């Protein structure tokens, strides 16, 4: 079971490292695939943190964690297409990566943060009315990720729901026209001649 964890490494906060071994305890074939940072030293910090956290749960991180090197865009897309589940980084959500995951109808697990930077995936999922994978707590995030990993029929149901509703994101002109209206109003409110 491939859990795609493709965010920039600074988005993975230490207080949430436990989500990975907690999922692996219940999904023994779970592999969490990360993208390495261009600086090996930065990648090593996350690797060591995760190894230590997996050890606390009596697990060998080498069986569950895979760090890829830096990926070119076609390689990144190929890995996304191979993944089973997308794990949004907690408190610093993905935006472009979430949109790319939707291309392949990946179920997206997210837990909205307090700030906008932690709410991108939530907003996208709510716009599509795919709210089943929006967690209300850390425990809920883990529970949803586990359920997607062990319950194939539910995972397929979420995948189908994303496939059927993602047009709401790609074809909705309302945000574009709202921005146009705002810009035109801002321009009109300014005097051209001072």
Beta strands, then each sheet from edge to edge (+ up, - down):
strand 1: 2-5
strand 2: 31-35
strand 3: 65-68
strand 4: 85-87
strand 5: 107-111
strand 6: 134-135
sheet 1: 3+ 2+ 1+ 4+ 5+ 6+
end
